[in-house]
């Protein structure tokens, strides 16, 4: 699983495609799968776009920063 370490949070992300990068951010409560399910059909058959789907802190597979700080 790809993660990006930012301070004390492990941010989960998925990358699909190659080309010009687009960062896909979900709203409050869901995770990257909501954006992926909505956006991937739009990019079907379109080349040249690198989609980066992130899980915000405390959602999906990204660790919650507050919970990590409390363990220290």
MDAnalysis code that builds the backbone (N, CA, C; Angstrom):
import MDAnalysis as mda
import numpy as np

u = mda.Universe.empty(216, n_residues=72, atom_resindex=np.repeat(np.arange(72), 3), trajectory=True)
u.add_TopologyAttr("name", ["N", "CA", "C"] * 72)
u.add_TopologyAttr("resid", np.arange(1, 73))
u.add_TopologyAttr("resname", ["UNK", "UNK", "UNK", "UNK", "UNK", "UNK", "UNK", "UNK", "UNK", "UNK", "UNK", "UNK", "UNK", "UNK", "UNK", "UNK", "UNK", "UNK", "UNK", "UNK", "UNK", "UNK", "UNK", "UNK", "UNK", "UNK", "UNK", "UNK", "UNK", "UNK", "UNK", "UNK", "UNK", "UNK", "UNK", "UNK", "UNK", "UNK", "UNK", "UNK", "UNK", "UNK", "UNK", "UNK", "UNK", "UNK", "UNK", "UNK", "UNK", "UNK", "UNK", "UNK", "UNK", "UNK", "UNK", "UNK", "UNK", "UNK", "UNK", "UNK", "UNK", "UNK", "UNK", "UNK", "UNK", "UNK", "UNK", "UNK", "UNK", "UNK", "UNK", "UNK"])
u.atoms.positions = np.array([
    [0.833, -1.181, 0.000],
    [0.000, 0.000, 0.000],
    [0.880, 1.247, 0.000],
    [0.591, 2.200, -0.859],
    [1.407, 3.421, -0.869],
    [0.951, 4.403, 0.212],
    [1.917, 4.883, 0.977],
    [1.671, 5.899, 1.981],
    [2.721, 6.982, 1.838],
    [2.365, 8.193, 2.212],
    [3.280, 9.320, 2.229],
    [3.337, 9.821, 3.667],
    [4.525, 9.828, 4.258],
    [4.687, 10.269, 5.645],
    [4.748, 11.794, 5.677],
    [3.790, 12.420, 6.376],
    [3.771, 13.866, 6.554],
    [3.685, 14.128, 8.046],
    [4.746, 14.676, 8.590],
    [4.874, 14.859, 10.038],
    [4.591, 13.518, 10.715],
    [3.482, 13.405, 11.436],
    [3.184, 12.161, 12.148],
    [2.020, 11.400, 11.537],
    [1.581, 11.772, 10.353],
    [0.464, 11.080, 9.705],
    [0.964, 10.303, 8.490],
    [0.418, 9.131, 8.281],
    [0.687, 8.349, 7.074],
    [-0.493, 8.546, 6.131],
    [-0.302, 9.318, 5.084],
    [-1.363, 9.642, 4.132],
    [-1.415, 8.547, 3.069],
    [-2.563, 7.878, 2.972],
    [-2.754, 6.834, 1.968],
    [-3.130, 7.484, 0.640],
    [-2.604, 6.923, -0.455],
    [-2.954, 7.420, -1.779],
    [-2.912, 6.304, -2.809],
    [-3.625, 6.513, -3.898],
    [-3.579, 5.620, -5.053],
    [-3.335, 6.474, -6.285],
    [-2.499, 5.973, -7.195],
    [-2.192, 6.676, -8.436],
    [-2.673, 5.821, -9.599],
    [-3.400, 6.454, -10.516],
    [-3.896, 5.769, -11.711],
    [-3.538, 6.617, -12.922],
    [-2.950, 5.992, -13.915],
    [-2.630, 6.681, -15.162],
    [-1.296, 7.408, -15.127],
    [-0.968, 8.032, -16.253],
    [0.262, 8.808, -16.395],
    [-0.064, 10.103, -17.119],
    [0.801, 11.080, -16.941],
    [0.606, 12.354, -17.618],
    [0.446, 13.493, -16.633],
    [-0.394, 14.439, -16.975],
    [-0.636, 15.608, -16.133],
    [-1.313, 15.172, -14.830],
    [-0.698, 15.506, -13.675],
    [-1.279, 15.053, -12.409],
    [-2.503, 15.865, -11.983],
    [-3.480, 15.163, -11.434],
    [-4.670, 15.768, -10.840],
    [-4.833, 15.141, -9.463],
    [-4.915, 15.965, -8.432],
    [-5.121, 15.451, -7.080],
    [-6.612, 15.432, -6.794],
    [-7.109, 14.269, -6.414],
    [-8.529, 14.078, -6.137],
    [-8.734, 14.012, -4.625],
    [-9.495, 14.966, -4.085],
    [-9.773, 15.011, -2.651],
    [-11.260, 14.784, -2.396],
    [-11.549, 13.897, -1.478],
    [-12.938, 13.624, -1.103],
    [-13.387, 14.633, -0.047],
    [-14.672, 14.660, 0.228],
    [-15.231, 15.535, 1.251],
    [-15.201, 14.888, 2.624],
    [-15.947, 15.446, 3.551],
    [-15.989, 14.951, 4.924],
    [-16.690, 13.601, 5.004],
    [-16.083, 12.676, 5.703],
    [-16.630, 11.374, 6.036],
    [-16.231, 10.227, 5.103],
    [-16.337, 10.320, 3.773],
    [-15.966, 9.159, 2.949],
    [-14.454, 9.035, 2.824],
    [-13.988, 8.216, 1.895],
    [-12.557, 8.105, 1.630],
    [-12.317, 8.166, 0.119],
    [-11.110, 7.824, -0.305],
    [-10.726, 7.963, -1.715],
    [-11.624, 7.160, -2.662],
    [-12.242, 6.112, -2.157],
    [-13.054, 5.254, -3.026],
    [-14.266, 5.975, -3.608],
    [-14.810, 6.951, -2.885],
    [-15.926, 7.730, -3.403],
    [-15.500, 8.515, -4.640],
    [-14.385, 9.232, -4.527],
    [-13.888, 10.020, -5.666],
    [-13.478, 9.116, -6.820],
    [-12.842, 8.019, -6.504],
    [-12.402, 7.081, -7.539],
    [-13.601, 6.525, -8.305],
    [-14.651, 6.158, -7.592],
    [-15.852, 5.627, -8.231],
    [-16.558, 6.647, -9.110],
    [-16.519, 7.915, -8.695],
    [-17.172, 8.974, -9.471],
    [-16.332, 9.436, -10.659],
    [-15.026, 9.511, -10.467],
    [-14.160, 10.137, -11.470],
    [-13.601, 9.181, -12.525],
    [-13.317, 7.950, -12.151],
    [-12.686, 7.043, -13.120],
    [-13.518, 6.826, -14.386],
    [-14.845, 6.729, -14.301],
    [-15.609, 6.598, -15.550],
    [-15.414, 7.788, -16.501],
    [-15.160, 8.963, -15.966],
    [-14.917, 10.142, -16.799],
    [-13.612, 10.004, -17.571],
    [-12.615, 9.394, -16.944],
    [-11.301, 9.256, -17.568],
    [-11.161, 7.989, -18.406],
    [-12.171, 7.171, -18.458],
    [-12.122, 5.942, -19.253],
    [-11.864, 6.288, -20.725],
    [-10.769, 5.780, -21.249],
    [-10.420, 6.020, -22.647],
    [-9.713, 7.342, -22.900],
    [-9.418, 8.095, -21.860],
    [-8.707, 9.379, -22.011],
    [-7.285, 9.226, -21.512],
    [-6.345, 9.442, -22.372],
    [-4.921, 9.316, -22.039],
    [-4.368, 10.649, -21.537],
    [-3.232, 10.579, -20.846],
    [-2.498, 11.779, -20.468],
    [-2.870, 12.403, -19.137],
    [-3.572, 11.666, -18.281],
    [-3.972, 12.175, -16.973],
    [-3.544, 11.213, -15.872],
    [-2.796, 11.711, -14.923],
    [-2.360, 10.934, -13.754],
    [-3.239, 11.354, -12.580],
    [-4.109, 10.449, -12.137],
    [-5.024, 10.749, -11.041],
    [-4.450, 10.257, -9.720],
    [-4.407, 11.160, -8.747],
    [-3.872, 10.840, -7.425],
    [-5.015, 10.986, -6.421],
    [-5.452, 9.863, -5.889],
    [-6.569, 9.831, -4.934],
    [-6.000, 9.728, -3.521],
    [-6.365, 10.671, -2.655],
    [-5.859, 10.705, -1.282],
    [-6.976, 10.384, -0.292],
    [-6.582, 9.804, 0.848],
    [-7.476, 9.692, 1.999],
    [-7.048, 10.778, 2.980],
    [-7.967, 11.658, 3.350],
    [-7.658, 12.723, 4.299],
    [-7.426, 12.140, 5.691],
    [-6.718, 12.872, 6.581],
    [-6.431, 12.357, 7.929],
    [-7.687, 11.914, 8.677],
    [-7.596, 10.723, 9.266],
    [-8.684, 10.158, 10.032],
    [-9.753, 9.476, 9.195],
    [-9.547, 9.397, 7.884],
    [-10.539, 8.793, 6.996],
    [-9.859, 7.740, 6.117],
    [-10.609, 6.692, 5.810],
    [-10.056, 5.636, 4.960],
    [-8.845, 4.985, 5.595],
    [-7.785, 4.841, 4.828],
    [-6.574, 4.163, 5.314],
    [-5.540, 5.121, 5.888],
    [-5.809, 6.418, 5.858],
    [-4.893, 7.402, 6.441],
    [-5.081, 7.416, 7.947],
    [-3.962, 7.437, 8.660],
    [-4.029, 7.460, 10.119],
    [-4.501, 8.825, 10.600],
    [-5.173, 8.807, 11.720],
    [-5.665, 10.045, 12.315],
    [-4.533, 10.694, 13.102],
    [-4.167, 11.905, 12.750],
    [-3.050, 12.600, 13.361],
    [-3.243, 12.745, 14.873],
    [-4.436, 13.087, 15.326],
    [-4.698, 13.275, 16.755],
    [-4.442, 11.980, 17.524],
    [-4.881, 10.858, 16.974],
    [-4.690, 9.572, 17.644],
    [-3.210, 9.251, 17.761],
    [-2.421, 9.575, 16.741],
    [-0.976, 9.316, 16.776],
    [-0.326, 10.181, 17.840],
    [-0.706, 11.468, 17.935],
    [-0.121, 12.365, 18.899],
    [-0.423, 11.929, 20.328],
    [-1.588, 11.353, 20.559],
    [-1.961, 10.923, 21.896],
    [-1.139, 9.707, 22.329],
    [-0.667, 8.897, 21.393],
    [0.115, 7.707, 21.723],
    [1.541, 8.065, 22.108],
    [2.032, 9.212, 21.677],
    [3.430, 9.604, 21.936],
    [3.640, 10.000, 23.367],
])
